[in-house]
């Protein structure tokens, strides 16, 4: 990926497109997919759409019984237990998936947390960085042989416009010198984008391509740890919790960009890109308002992506991917 690749392709879809629009007429029979967070919000819409197109979908879930209830009427779907903040749990889930699949064509990293109170997990890691980045990083590394065996796989990572809040805080990635829930979220979303950049570089010779995306502004369970007053003050909802924010999407519209990333022929032989509104995003100016869209240059920088990859391998002990 070069910076000149980071520009719109002229997709036939848009911000208004739904999951149904993007998936119309597609046949994914014989395809296997893993969808983290695949039982609520955007993840549930993603699982439904992939399953309806004929894919076999595995949903790792921190709350497996709730996941099974939510997915009871979705055909071709299997739920397994996994907690992204517990890397032993992640490795156990990867082993179970590896025992049941010979190859994996699609990996959709949809699960995430946002603006949570300060929590420490594992060896004292900041929980948003761990759940959003380290957990997915470890799971993909452990499943990489299945992705490579597919002979053409896509890894799609949900980032966010929130990446514009901050670059990686290299001097203090776990915010030990002072916690700010929005900086923690922004850093984790930058990490998601950089993860896709580096994975694409390492995986392309094996046919493994990776893409990151901003799904849009959607009120889902992602906001569960924000108070109603916070959401009202931000103009997202009214006092009854009804969505009133400008340009907010439905969950189906929010899932559309990820599904487009997973299936569009326009993205054949492309990767390491950041997407929004069912197209490749442009590079935004450093001082541009977050809501204006685009991707910050630091979130697609290949040197920063390599640095974060090395940091993540050292921290997690995940199985390295070699070129």
Secondary structure, DSSP 8 states (H G I E B T S, - for coil): --GGG-S----S--TT--HHHHHTT---TT-EEEEETTTSHHHHHHHHHHHHTT-EEEEEESSHHHHHHHTTT-TTEEEEE--TT-HHHHHHHHHHHHHH-S--SEEEE-----S----EETTTEEHHHIIIIIHHHHHHHHHHHHHHHTTSEEEEEE--GGGGG----TT-TT-TT---HHHHHHHHHHHHHHHHHHHHHHHGGGTEEEEEEE-----SGGGTTS-HHHHHHTTSB-TTS-B--TT---HHHHHHHHHHHHH-GGGTT--SEEEETTEE--B--TTS-GGG--B-GGGG-HHHHHHHHHHHHHHH-------
